[in-house]
Amino acid sequence: MKYLLAICSFLLLGTGLHSQSKRMMLRTATETGIRFSNDINETENLNVLAYEYLYNGGGVAIGDINGDNLPDIYLTANMRPNKLFLNLGGMKFKDITAEAGPGLAGRADGWKTGAAMADVNGDGWLDIYLCYSGKVDAAKRRNQLFINNGNGTFTEKAAAYGLDDKSYSTQAAFFDADNDGDLDMFLLNHNVKKIDNLELARYKYDVDSLAGNKLYRNDGGHFTDITAEAGIRQSPLSFGLGLAICDINQDGWPDIYVSNDYNEQDYCYLNQGNGTFKDVAKECFRYQSQFSMGVDIADFNNDARPDVITLDMLPEDNRRQKLLQLQENYESFQLMVDQGLHRQYMRNMLHLNNGNGTFSEIGQLAGVARTDWSWAPLFADFNNDGYKDLFVSNGYLRDYTNKDFLRYWGDYKVKKAIDREPVQLMDLVKAMPVTRYANYVFENGQDLHFLNRQAEWGIDQPSLSNGAAFADLDNDGDLDLVVNNINQEAFVYENQTRQLQPERHFLQVQLKQTNKNTRAIGARVYVYTGGEVQYQEVVACRGYLSSLPAVLHFGLGASSQTDSVVVYWPAGKKERYTGLPADQLLTLTPQQGDIESSDKAVSQSVVFEEIKPLIDVDQHAAGINDFKRQLLMQFMYSSVGTVLAAGDVDADGLTDLLVGGDAATPARIYRQEPGGTFKPIPGAAWQTGDTATLAAALLTDLNADGKIDLYLAYGGYGLWEAGTTALQDQLWLGDGKGGFVRAELPAVNASAKSCVRAADVDGDGDMDLFIGGRIIPGRYPETPFSYLLINNGNKGFSIQPGPFEKTGMVTDARFTDVNKDGRPDLLICGEMMPVKIFINTTAGFVDQTSRYFEEGNSGFWNTIEVADVDGDGQPDIVAGNLGLNTPLHASIEQPVELYYADFDENGSVDPFLTFYVQGVSYPFVSRDELNDQIYSMRKRFVSYRDYSTAQLKDIFTPAELATAQKYTATELRTVVFLNKGDRFVKQALPVEAQFSVVNRILVQDADGDGKTDLLLLGNRSDNRLKLGSIDASYGCLLKGDGKGRFKYVSPVESGLQIRGDVKTAVPLSVGAKRLLVIGRAEGALLFFKY
């Protein structure tokens, strides 16, 4: 058979497999001898309505219990006996539970959860630790420790070791927390009681010894509870489901990540090296999964830094999303944040390690954000190509959050109360739908993207899966997989990669020590081949309820040997092994390799260095919920943030700075002093409570008198109405000494503005103005007015009609001479519109977008800059967009569309966003939101099921849709448009530029190499909860090669660590220093020198 499969491998093309081959072959219980099913027997007293964690499933622990180099398997069942299977070789196993010790089956009256294999007593043999939970007596919850006797039997000794904990336990991890050479234990626990959202603040800092997590120190064979002194929180809000141990900051000390269900944030405990831990979750992660399940930590992009993935419950398909996704409540969300909880959203989170203590969450960009009710994430190289793939187990016995069921539940209880009859819980349980769906496996695309390979790789069987673990069960050089299922036989997948693709090599590394940490738990291993590096850490607790062997598997692709293997042993010693051949299990002990000195911290120069702010201005949050005014908007528009404008207002040769915001942060000009300090110009504050939010400002000489003038454009959203005086812009003429006198402007208050740009469009020697209209408050997305103001000298400005008056929801504009005729042309970008070009002709401006651009460039553009980035002497365009890290994906074939009309004829605008899910366009709005917006829809869609497959054509009649107007977006990437003379050619910027919204672009030679670089700044957090915060950027520096190509510069090298939503930035010269000033939606000004 293997010979036949080897022949088939010649038919492979690239990374694909023969159409009849499956990488992962599901073996039957008859073939393997593994007969095991985690059967759940529901009763009136024991069901999911009585115990919410009833369907959380059992775990898998894999390890070599008898020293024959064959991984053995221990499976846990909640209600039935656990089983231990001895590996006989050749994917054959034998149930040895009874002969190895009857206690291994677990207590018959206990609720068993996670299992861990570890050499707890340091005698060289793997022991087994079993966790218990459930709403049962404390005696039935005491965890068990089965000590390996070295002769195929185990003896239960939890009490003797001090580990018979009676908490509501999920899982345990054994690791050397204090680097003293033996294994300590972290115990992950959870509460079994619901806590109301209004009581979160009350309970947050309480102590609950049964629900809170615990840390036990190994004191030479007996374990001591050091939870409190170590700084581990024991909050009753803890609903711990996932546990991972990893040296996250790579300082030689193991850290702890805990994923929590419900409202409590996940914990990221950094080991302080002195016996204590510090939770740095908020500092490291911008947001987290809301209902965090399992967690895994591994380096998936081969940059030698550990990344983090947590799982949640968001389905992939539209139908289940509409049926199961909970109704969002922005104010409740904000209340929890105000009470000290972290921002959380219901989806899987993939946190990319930036190397500077921060992580960028890119799960949606990577394609792994939606895998339904998921449990175990496992990073592993299943195809031996040198990059870690991702397995995700999922399934929940009944659709507990089905909204039709929840409505039925409420009606049922009311009816029973009226009829004075007892509630029969099993009647309710049986009313819940049962859905089985396939687990997920993703191939690593090696570009921060993952590709769904469920069907191609053979992991497409419908199931209810929970714990999972991988190992090379048959020692053939690829990773096999074991999955624990509810009410179904456990899955055992045999990996066929070595038979199908023998040209792909591997190396397995096993470390051994002579101290009590016999398997070198916590060691870090780096494998170098062909200029690439792979990094793994020896840890056992991975995924969910499960543990793995302490054997590291590295796929090597086409490399038949390694350049070198570097091991950082737990004690801190570093050793290098060179020229090791591939395709072997390599067992290493200390002092076998070349001993190298430990790495010393090296001070690395960076491009940008943050300095103390030279101006003390703190922008406050808008504090307005725009969704209360227009329910169906996807973004808020009140939070304009800090506005900056630079200019020499007093003609002293030093650049001054205007800083402004809303009425709480009135615009002021700060004069630059000769010593490099800034002082506000006395009395120069233009905003009062009668004005809207300052949206843009311009400091330039408008009337050609050699003195800097000031234009203030007003916008925002809030409670403003179109035409109000609060939205009227202001013009101030400068006296050249820092003083200003207000001048008249025509009425430009029909919309909230976004930008103001100046150029001499009519060639008369003075500056004319383009004013971009962003939004009509309360009427989104009706097209706002934009204005061209012609400067008539002493007669002031007048509005000149033009083709861009109603061109779209404008966000930015630039004047540049596109066709080199000596006249400034106008570039405009905006929300759900293309970048447009208006050519300045003798007859006025003419829209020539279609001449210069190909179709398919409509996007959520926020900013544009013009510069010659490829050195050909022609102006190119750099445009900042929404990015690819959202649920929205767009193309010409599958656009994002926004339909709007007054569908119910009540005088308001009804905007409906549609986007494609699995090839079909669906409305983004939920049934509840639809009903709240248009009351009559309650009759059209009586149930959530009715609505779950509805497209826009099912919601509205053809006649109703005929009244609607439509915006379209087909491009969401931030790009550069290269000028080829007669046209612009689109070129996407690197994937890191797509992590987040880009609001501001600076085009400069940032690193002094003579070539143009790009600095992208942005983020947007004031979004619908279903969109979530789009803020994975800490500032993105792209190094240019002078030919129009750009390479991402990591934050470690760039020095950028900018938090929050950047709204504006200006370069500024202060003395001999180049500074960058950054304004955000909220927070102080940031200053960087470069």
N, C-alpha and C positions, 0 to 999 in steps of 0.2 A: 504493500500500500504506500509506504513512504517513498519507494522508488518511483511509483506511478506519479505521486504528487511532485516529486522532483522534476520529472519530465514536464509536467504541466507548467512548472515555473518558467520554462523557456518561452511560453506563450504570453508571459506578462509584458505589459508595456508600461514603462515608467514605474509609478507606484501603484498602478491598478492591478487587479487580479483577474484571472480567467473567469469568465462569466459564470462557470459552474462551481467555482471555488468559494469557500467562506473562510475568512481568516480565523474566526472563532467557531469551533464546532461544538455544539451542545451535545454532551454525552448523557446517555440515559442512566438511571440508577442501576439497571441491569449491567450496563457496561462498566460502571465505576465501582459499584458496591455501596455507593452513598445513597441510602434511603433515609430521607429526612424531610419532614414538612412541619412548619410552624403553624399548627392548626389552632384557630381561635374559636372557642365555643362560647357564644353569647347567650346570656340569660337575663332575666328581669332585673337581677341584682348586679350583674357584671356585664356592662355594655358601654359603648362609647359615650353615652349620655351620662353615665354614672362615673366613668373614668376616661377622661379625654385622651389619654395616651395608650388606650387599649390596642390601637392598630399600629403602634410605633415599631413593632417587630423585634426580631432577634439578630444576634451578631454572628460573626465569623472570626475565629482566631486560627491563624496558620503558623506553624513552627515545627521544628524537628525535635520531637520529644524524646527520641531514643538514640540520637547521635549517628544515624545511618545516612545522613545527608539527603534524606527524602522528607519534604515538608508534609507534616500531618495536619489534620483539620479537626477543629472543635466547633460545633454549631450549637447555638442556644435557641431554646424554644420558650415562649412566655409561659405556657400552661402545660406543655408536654415535656417529656424527658429530653435533656441535652444529650448530644452524642459526640463521642471521640472516635475519629477514624484514623487508623494507622495506614500510612502509605506503603503499599507493597511494591511499588514501581510499575511503570507502564500504564499509568492512570488507573490502577486498581487499588481499592481501599478495603479495609476490614473494620467493622464496628467492634471496638474493644472496650466500650464503655463499662460493661459489667466487670470484665476481668481486670481493668485498670483501676477500678474502685467505684463501687456503686454510688458514692456521693457525687461523682462527676455528672450524674444525670440531673443534679440539683434537687431542691426540695419540691415535693409534689404539690405542696400547698403554697408555694411562693411564686412571685411574679418575676421571672428571670429576664434580664436585659442584656447588658454588654459583657464581653469577655476579653481578657488580655492574657497573652503568653509572655512571660518574662522570667529570667533567672533571678527570682526575688532574693534568695539567700546566698547567691554567688557561688554555688557548688558546681556550676557547669551544666546543670540540667534545667530545662524549661519548666517552670511552674505555671499554674493556671489560676487566674483570679476571676471570680464570677460576681456580677453585680445583681442586686435585687431592687425592686420598687413595688408600686401598686398600693392600692388602698387596703392594706392588710396590717395585721398586728406587727409590732416592732420585731418580735422574735422571728417572724417569717421574712423580714426584710434584711436580716443581717447577712452581709456579704460573706462569701466563702473564698478561702485560699487553699488550693490543692497543691501541696508540695510534692515534687517529683522525687520518688525514692531511687531513681536510677536503675530500676529493674522492671520497668513497664507498669508500675503501680503508683498511685498517688494517695496521699493522706491529707485530710482536711485539717488545717492548723491556723485558721484566721484569728481566732481568739488568742492563741499563743503569740502571734506576731503583732497583736494589737490592731488588726485590720478588719475585725468583724463589725464594721460600721453598719448602723441601722438607718442611715439616711435614705431618702428616695433617690437611689443611685441610677445613673445612666451608663457610665463607663469609667474605667480607671486607666491611668497611664503611669508606667514606671520609667523613671529617668533619674539621672544624677543631678538633682537640683542645686546642690552645693559643691559639686566637683570634688567630693571627698573619696570617690572610688567605689561607692555602693549606690544601690538604686533606691530612691525615694518614690513617693507615690502621690499623684494628684487625683482626687476623686471628684468626678463631675456629677452633680446632683440637680434635682429639679423639684419645684413645688407641685403639689397635687391640688392646690386650691386656686380658684380664680381670684384675681384682684381687679377691682373696678378701676377704670382709667382715672376717675376723680381722686382715687386714693394713692396714686403712684408716688407722689411726693412724700406722702406720709410714711410709706414703707421703704423708700429707696435706701435709706441708711440703717434700717433695722437689721438685727441679726436673727437668722433662723437656722439653727444647727441641723435641721432635717432637710431643708430645701437648699441651703447654701453650699457652695463647694468647699472642699477641704484639701489641705496639704499636709502630708505625713512625712516626717523625716525618719530615715533609717538610722537608728542608733545601735548598730551592731547586732541585728537580729530581732530587734523589737522596734516598732514604729510609734513615733510620738506625734500627736496632733499639734502642729505649729501654725495653724491657719491664721490666727489673729496676729501673732507676732510677725508673720511673713507678709502681712498686708493684703491677704486674700479676702475679698468681700464675701460675706455670707448672707446676702440680701434675700429676703423672701420673694423678691422679684425675679430671682434666678430660675430660669426654666432651661437648664443646660441640656442641649442635645448633641453638640459636637465638641470634640476636644482634639487639639493638635499641639504637639511639643516640637519646637524648632528654635534654633538660634537665629531669631529673626533679624537682629541687628549685627550678627556675626562678630560678636565680641568675645566668644568663647564660653558664654554662659547660656544654658537652655532657657528659652522663654515659653510662655503658655498662651494659647489662644483658645477661648471658650466662646462657642456660638450659642446664643440664647433665643429661645422661642418667645413669641409675644412682644411686649413693649420694651423690655429691658434690652439695653444695647449689648452687643458682644463685648467681651473683655479681651484686651491684649496686654498681658502682664509681662513687662520687661524685667528680666532678672537683674537686680542691682549688684550682684556679686558679693553681697554682705548678709545673705539670708533673707532678704526682703525682695518684694516685687512691686512694681508700679504699673497701674493700668494707664496705658497711653493710647487707648483706642481712638479718642477724639483727636489727638494730635496726629495720629498716623493715617486715619481713614476719614474721608470727607463724609461718608455715610455708609450704612450697612444694610444687610438683609433685614426685613422686618420679622419674619418668622424663620429665623435661622435654624437650619437642621444640621446636617453634617458639615464638616470642614476638612480641607486638606491644604497642606502647605508644601510647595515644591517649586523649583525653578523651571517654569514651562517654556521660557523663551531663550534659555541658554545664555543668560548674561551673568550667571554665577550669583544670583540673588534670589532668595526665597520669595515666592508669590503666594497669595492666599485666595482660596475660593470657598465661598459659603453657599449653601443651597436654600431654596425657598419653595414656594408653591405655585408660581405663575405658570399656567398652561401655555403651550406653544400655539395651539389652534384657537381661532376666533370663537368657536362655539363654546368651548369650555371656559375661555376667558369671560365671556358674557354670562355664563351660568354660575361661575364660582368666584370670580374676582369681587372682593368686598367693595362696598360703596366708599368712595373717598370722602374725607371730611377735612378740608384744609385747616379749619380753625382748631379742630381736635388735634390734628398733627402739630400745629404750632404751639398749642397748649402743652403738649408733652415735651417739645423742645424747650419751651420756657421753664419747664419743671426740672430741667437738667438731663433729660434723656437725649440720646443722639438721634440724628435724622436717619430714618429707616424707610425702605421701600420694599414692596413685595415682589422680589425677583432674585434670582441668583446673582451673586456679586463676584467678579473676578478682579482682585486687587493686584495691580502690577507694581512691583517694588521699584521705586525711583532711586534707591541707593543712598538717600539722604534722610531717612527716617520717615518719609512720606510714601503713600501709595496712590496710584491713579486707578480708579475703578473703571474697567473697560469691558465688562461682561457683555453688553449689548453690541459693541463693536466686534467683539470676538465671536459672537454668535452662540453664546452658551447661557444666556440670561433666562431662558424659558424652557424648563424641562418638567413641568407639572409638579405634583407633590413629591418632592425629591428628598433623598436621604443620604446616600453615601457618594461623595465625590472622590475619585481616585485618579491622580496623575500617574501615568506609567507609560513607558514606551512599548506599546503592544505590537508595533510593526518594525521595530529595530532600525528605524531610520535616524536615530540620534536625537529625536525630539519627543517629549512626553505628550502622549495623547490623554484623553479624559474620558473616564467612565462615570456614569451617573445612574444610580439605582433610584427607582421611584415607584409609587403606588400607595394607595390608601384604600382600605377595604370598602369603605362607603364614602360617597360624596357628601361629607359632613358640612361643607360650606355651600352646597347647592342652594341657591337663593329661592327656588321654588319650594324646596323642602323647608327652609327656614320660615317661609311664610306659612306653609302648612302646619309647622310646629306651633307657631303662635296661634293660629286659628284653632288647632286641636286642643291646646291648653285652655283657651277661652271657652270652647264648647264643653269640655269636661267640667270646668268650673260652674258653668250655667246649669249643666245637668247634675251637678253635685256627684260626679263619678270620679274615681281615682284615675290618675294618669297611668296608662300602661306603656312603660318605656319601650318594650319590645315592639309595640305597634308602631311607634315612631321610628325605631331603628330599622324595621323592615320597610318603612316608607322611603328610606334613603337609597338613591340609586347606587348600584355596584358597577364600577368601571375598571377594567383591566387594560393597561396599556404598556407598551414596550419600554424597557430601559434605554438609555442613550449611550452611545459611544461616539466620540468625536476624534477625528484624526487631526493632529497638529499641522496646520498649514504653513508653519514656520514664518509667518508674517503677522503674528498676533491675531490670527484668525483660526478658527476651528471649523472642520467640515463634518457634517453629520454622516456617519457611516453605519447607522443601525442595520439597514438592509444589506449593504455590501459586505459587512463583516460578520453578519449572522447573529447579531444581538437584537432581534426584533420579535421575540416571543412575548405576547401579552402576559402580564404577571402583576403581582403585588409584592414588590421587592423592597428589602430594607438593608440590613448589613451586608457588606461585601468585602472581599479581600483577594489579592492576587499573589501569585508565586509561580515559580517554574516547577510545577508539580511533577513533571516527567523528566526533568533535567535535560531537556533538549535544546535549551538556549532561547526560549521565548516564554513570555509570561502568560500563564493560565489564570482563570478567574473562577471564583466561587461566590455565589449569591444566595442569600437566605430569603426565602419567600414565605408569605402567609397563605395558608390553605392550598399549598402547591409544593411539589418536590423542589428541593434546592437545585439551583442551576450549577452545573460544573461545565465550564467551557474549556476545551483543549485548543490552545493556540497553534495554528498551522503555519505560522510565518517561516519557520526554519525549513519546512518542507516546500512551501510555495516560493519562497525567495531566499534560497541558501546563500546568495551573494551578499546578503545583509548579515553582518557579523555582530557579535555581542561580547561583553565582558561582565562577569559577575564577581563582586567583591564581598568577601566575608572577613570581618575583623574579629580578632580574639585577643583578650588580655588575661593576665594572671591575677588581677585583683578581683574584687567582688562584682565589678561591672564587666562580666566576662565577655559580653558581646559588643563592648565598646559603644554602648548607647550614647548618642550625642556626638560621635565623631563625624567630621565632615570630609567628604571625598570628592576630589576634582579629577576628572579624566580629560586629558588633552589629546586631540587628534586633528591633524590637518588644519591647525590654526583655530579650531573651535574648542570650546570648553563645556563640559557638563558637570553639574554640581548636584550632589545628593547628601543627605544627612541620615545617619543611622538612627531611625526612630521606629517604634513598633505601632503606636496608636495612630491610626489613620482612618479617615472617612467617617464611619458611623458605627458605633457599637462593636468595633472590630479591631484586630491587630494583625500585623504582617511579620514575616520572618525578618531577621536582622541581616538580610542578604540584599545588597544593592545590585540592580540590574541596569546596565548601560547598553543601549543599542548603539552600534558603531557605524551603521550604514555600510559603505564599501571599504572601510578601513580594516585591514587584516591585522593591524597591531596599533597599540597606543604610542603616542609620543612620550607621554609620561602620565603617571598617576600620583597625585599628591594627597596625603592623608594628614589631617589635623586631628590628632588623638585627643580624647577628652581631657587629658591632663595638660594639654597645650602644646605638646611636642609636634613638630612638623617634619614629615618624611616624604621623600620623593622616590618613586620607582620608575625607571625608564625602560623603553623598548619592550614592553610586555606584549606577547602575542594575544590575539583575540580568541574568542570561542573557548573560554575556559572559566571555571570557578576558581578565583584567586583567593586564597586564604592568607591573610597577612597578620603578623604580630609585630608589636613595637620593636624597633631597632633592626628590622630587616632591610630597610631602605636607607637612602642617603639622608642623614639628618641635616635639616636646614634650620637656620635661626628663624624664630617666629617673626611674623610680619610686624613691622613697626608703623605706627601712624605717620603718614607722610603728609605734610601740608601741601595741598594742591592749589595752584593758582586757578582762579575762576574768571570768567568773562565779566560777570556782573557781581558786584559786592554791595550788599545792603548797608546803608549808613543811617545814622540817626536823622530823623526828619528835620528839615530846616524850617518847615512851616507846620505849626501845630493846629491842624484842622481835623475834626473827627466827624465824618458823615454818618448820620443816624439812618436806620432803616426806615423805609417809607411808612410801614405800619398800616398799610391799607390792603384789604382783601378785594382785589378787583373782580374776583370770581363772583362775589355777591351781587355785583352790578350786571355782569354778563357771564352767566353760568358756563357757557360752552366755549369760552376762550381757552387756549392752551397755555398762554403766557400772561403774566401781569405786565402792565405798562406804566405803572406809577413809579416804579423804582428806577429812575433815570440815573441816580448816583451823582458822584462828584463830576463837575465840569471844570476843565482846565483850558487856559489859553495863555500863550506867551507872547511878549512883545516889550519893546523898550518905550514905556509910556512917558518917561521924563527926559529922554534924549541924552542920557549920561553914558551911553555905550554899554550898559549892562541890561541883560534881559530880565524883565519883571514877569510876574506870574499872577494871573487871575485864577482864583479858586472859588467855586460856587456850588450851590445845590438847590435845595428847596428853601422855604421860608425859615426853617430852623437853622439853616447854614447859609446865610445871605452871601451873595457874591462880593468878594473883596479883591482888590489888587494889592499884592505884596511887592514892595519895592526892594530890588536887590541892592544891598549896600556894598561898598568897595571891599569889605572884609569877607564877603561870601555869606553874609546873613541876610535875612529877609524881614522887613517890617511892613505892617499894613499901612496903606495911605490913609491918614486920618479922615474920617467922615465919608469915605467912599464905599458905601454899601447901598446897592441899588434895589435889593429885593425887600418887599414888605409882605404882610399877610394878604395883600390884595392881588398878588401875582401867583401864577401857577409855578410849577417847578421849572427851574432853569434847565434847558435841554442842551444848549450849545452856546458857545461864545466865540467871538472873533476879535482879535486885536490886530488892526492893520490900518494903513493910511487910506481912507476911503475917498477923501476929497482932494487929494494931491497937493496938500499944503505942507507936507513933510512931517506931519505930526500924527501920532498913533491915535486912531479912533476905536470905538468899542461898539460892537453889535451884540445884543443879548436876545437869544431865541428861546421862547417858552414852550413847554410841552407837558409831558406827563399824562395822567389819566384821571385818577381820583374821582372826584365828584364834579369835575369841570364840564361845562357844556360848550359846544361849538358856538363861536361868536361872542363868548364872554370877554370882557376887557382883561381878565386875568391871563388870557392866552395872547394878548397883544405884545408883540416884540418891542424892544427899545433900542434906540440909536443914540449914542453919546459921542460928541465930537471932542477930541482932545485938544488941550492947549499946549502940549509939549512939555509941561512941567508936572504932569501927574494929575491935573485937574480935568474935569469933563463937564460939558454942557449938553443937556438933552436936546435932541432935534426931532422934528416931526417925521412920522412914517405913515404911509397909507395903511389901511386896515388889513392886517395879515393874521387875523385871529379866527379863521374858519376851521382851523385844525390845530392839533398839537404838533410841534415841530421836532425835528431830529438833528438838523445840521444847517450850517450857514457857510457858504463858500464864496470867495470873491475873485473876480477877474474883470478885465476891461473888455467886455464882450462887444461893444460897439465902436471901439477904437478911438474914443474921444479923450483919452488920457486920464480918466478917473475910474474908480472901481465900481463895478456893478455887482449884484448879489443874487445868488440862488439860495432860496430857503426851502428846505425839504420838509414836506408834510408827512408826519409819521402815522397819525391815527386821529380819528374823530372820537373823542371820549363818549362812551356809551353807545357807539354805533359801529363797533368793530364788526366786520372788516370793510365797511364802506370806504371807498377811495377818498383819502383826504386831499386837500388842496396843497399844491406846492407853488412857489412864487418865483418869478424872475423880476427883481427890482432894478430898474434902470436908473442910474445916477444922472440927474439932470443939472448937476452943479449947484448953483445957488438956489435952484428951484426944488431941491430935494429929490427924493426917490419916487418913482411911479411904477405901478405894476404893468408889465408887458405881457400880454397873453402869449401863450406858447404851447407846444404839443406836450409839455410835461406837467401841465397844471393838474391833470388827473391821471398821472402815469402809474400810480401805485402807492403802496405804503412804504415811503422812502426812508431809508436808514442812513444813507451816506451819499456823497457826491464829490466829484473832483473835476476841475477844469484842466484840460491839457489839449495841445494841438495835435489831434490824431492824424490829420491828413496833411500836415506841414504846409498849410496855406497862410500861416501867420495869424490866424484867428483862433481864440480859445474855444474848443469844443467842450461838451459837457458829458461826463459819465455819471450815471445814476444807478444805484442799487437799492434793493429793498426786500421786504418780506413777501415771499411767494411771487416773485417776478424775476425776469432775467436781468443781468447787467445790461444796461441800455446805453447806447451812444447817440447823442444828438449833435449833429454836425452844424457848426455855425456858418451859415451862408449869408450872402447879401440880402436874401429874402427872409432871414430869420433862421431859427433852429429847425432842423429836419431830423426826424427819427430815422437813422440808418443802421439800426441794430441788426437787422437781418442781413445787411451787406457785410458786416464785419464779423458776425458770430454765426456759428452753426446752431441749429435747433438743439434744444435739450439743456439749456443753461439757466432755467428758472429755478431759483432756490430761496433759502431763507438768508439772504445776504445781509450782513450787518455792517461791513466796512470795506472800503476799497482804497488802495494806494497805487500811485503811478510812479514807476521808476524803470530804468533800463537795467534789468537784472541779467541779461545775457550778453551785454557788451556790444550790441550791434548798432547802437546809436539811436534806437527807436524806443518810444515809451511803451513799456509793458504794464500789465494790470495785475495786481495781487488782490484777491478778493476773499474775505473771511465769511464763512458760512456756518450752518448749524452743526456740521460734523456728522460722523457716522455712529456716535455712541448714544443713540436714542432708539426707541421702538420704531421710529419712522425710517423707512428706506425707500429710495425713489430712483426711478429711471424713466426714460421716455416710454417704455413699455408698461411700467407699473408706477405711475406718478402718485404723489400725495396731492389730494385735491381738497379744496375748500369751497363748498357751496353755501350761498347765503341769500336769504330773502325774508320777508315778513310772512312766513308760511301760515301762521294762524291769524294774520290780519289784526294784531293787537297793538300795532305801532312800534314794536321792537324788532331788532334784527336777530334772526335765528341762523347762526353759523354752524355748519356741519362739516367737520373734517373727516375725510375718508383716506384710508391707506390700505396697502395690500398685505394680506396675511396668507401665506402658502398659496400665492397665485391668484387670490380673489380679493377684490376691493370691498372693504367693510367700513361702516361708520366707527369712528373712534369713541363716540358717545355710548354710554351704558343705557340700559332701559330706564333706570331711575332718573338719570339726567335728562333723557328724552322726555319723560313724563313731566318732569319739573319745568321744562322749557315750554312744552306744548301739551296742555292738559288733555286735549282730545285723544292723544296717543294712548292713553290708558285703555281705551276701548279697542284700539287697533291691535295692540299686543297685550293680551290678557295675562300671559305668563312670560317668565324669563326664557323658557324653552322656545316659545314662539319667536321671541326676538333674537335668539342666539345665532340664527343663521341669516338674519335679515340684512340685505344690502340696501343702499339708499333708494333704489327703485322699488323696494318693498315697503319702505317707510312713507314715501311720497308718491302720489299719482304722477303720470306724465304731465298733466296740466300744471300741477304744483311745481314740478321741477322746471317746467318751461319758464316760470317766473324768476328762477334763481339765476344769479350771476356766479361766476366760478373763477377761483385762482388755482394755479397749478404749480407744483414744484417737481422738478425732474433731476435736480443735482443738489446734493447736500454736502459735498466735499469742499473744503477750502482749497483753492486752486490758484495757479498763476496762468494768465492769458498772455502768451508770447506774441508779440507784434511781428507779423511777417510782411508788413507793408500794406497789403490789401486786405488782410484779415487777421483775426486773432485766433491762435490755436491753444486750446485748453490743455493744461498739464497739471495733474493732481500733485499736491505736495505730499511728503512722506506720511505714513500712517499715523505717526505721533501727532501730526497736525490735525488729525481728525478726531482726537480724543474728546474734544469739547467745542462749544461755541467759541468763535473768534470774534471779538468786539473791536479790537484795535490792532493794527499792524504798523510796525516801524521798519522802514527800509533803510538800513545803514550798514557800514562796515564796522560791525560790533567788535571784532577781534583784532582789527588793525592789520589784516593781511592784504589789504588793497582790493578785496572782492566784496560784493554786496551780499549782506546777510539779511535774514528776516527774523523779526521778533514778533511772535503771535501771542496776544493777550486776550483773555476772555473769561468764560464761564457764565452760567445763568442758572440761578437757583430758585427764582420766583415762578415756578412752573406748576402745571397740574401734577397731582401726585402720581398719576399714571405715567407721566413723562419723567417725573423725578428731577432731582438736581442734575444739571448737565455741567459738571464742574470738575472734570478729571485733569484739568490743566493747572500747572503751577507756573506757567510761563513756558513757551516753547520757542527755543532758539534753533533756527535752521541756518547752517553754515553754507554759504554759496560757493560755487566753484568758478564763478565769473562767466559761465556759459548757460546759465538758466537752470542748473540742477542744484538741488539742496540736500543736505544731510543733517539728520537730527543730532543735536548736541544734548547729551544727558544732563539732568539737573546737577549731578556731581561736578560736571565740567562747566556748565553755564553759571552755576551759583544761584539760579532762580528757585525760589521757594515761595511763590506768591499765592496767598490764600484769599478766597473770596471772589466776587464777581468784578472783574476789572472792566471799567466803563470807558476810561480814557487814559492816555499817557502822552507826555510831551518830553522831548529831549531838551536839555537846558545846559547852557555853559555857565559855570560858576568859577571865575578865575581861570586857571589852566585845566580845570577838571570838566570832563563830560559827565553830566548827570542825566538820569532818567527819573521823571516824576510820574507816579502812578496814582490814579484816583479810582476808587471802588464804589460799589453800591452802598457799602456800609464799612465803616472803619476809618482809621487814620490814613493820611497820605503816606505813600512809601517812596523812599529815595534810594536809588542805586547809582553807584559810580562805575564807569566802564572805560 
